């Protein structure tokens, strides 16, 4: 899925995903495509699922997040996403 699709489908949920296409630039991670594995309302369940996946396959790029937290990071310039103009307009 692309970032805009994830925003639309999971606006207030914790999402556990695998980064399929990503790169780093100037100390920031840019995720272009991802596969959503699960979504949760409860952050502790998302963390547990992420931990399980990471333990099973530590070499894979698993992550978890919720959009409200990313909005705060973005407002404080702590998270980068090149080419995410749509995201920036939705803040």
N, C-alpha and C positions, 0 to 999 in steps of 0.2 A: 504494500500500500504506500501511497505517497502521503506526505505530511498533511496536506489539506483534507484528505479522506479520513485520516485518523482524528483530526480536529472535529470534523463533522459528526462522526459516528460515536466518539467517546468524549464529549465535552467536559464531563465532570467525574470521570471514572479513572481509577488507577489502571494503567495499561502495561502489561508485560509483553515485550516484543523482542524479536531478534533483528538486529541491523543487517540488512542484506547488502546495502551499498552505502558506504560511509567513508569519510576521510577527515584528517585533522589539518588545521591551518591556524598558525599563530596561537597555538595553545587551546583552540576550541575544536569541538567535535561537530561535524556536519553530517547529519543522517539524511540521505536522499530517498532511500526506500527501506521499508521495514515490513516484517511479517508479524502481525499481532497474534499472540498466542492465547492470552486470556485477558479479561478485564474484571475489575473488582471495585466495589464501593469502599471496602475496608483496606486501608494501606498495609495492615499487618498480613493480610492474606496475599496481597500482591508481593510483598517482600518474601514471604515464605515460598511462594511459587518460583520467584526469581532465584532464590537460594537453591531450591531443588534442581532447577534447570542448570544453574551454574555448576553445581556439584556433579551432575551427570556428564556435562560437556564443558569444562572450563575454557576450552579454546574457542568457543563460539561467543559471539557478541550479543549477549542478552542484556536487556536494560528494563527499567520500569520507571514510569512517570505518571503524573497527573497534570492536565493542562493548567489548572489554577496555579500550581507551583511554578511551572515553566513561564507563565505570564509574569510572575514576580521576578524570576531570574532575568527574564528578558528586559523588564523595566529597569533593572539594576545593572544591565549589560554584563551578566554573568554567563550567558548562554548564547551561542552563535548559531545562525542558520542562514547560510548564504542562499539567496534566491527565494526567501520566504516573505515576499512583500505582502501576500495575502494574510499571512499570520500577523504581521505588524499592523495591518489595517484593522484586524479584529481585536486588538488590545483594548 
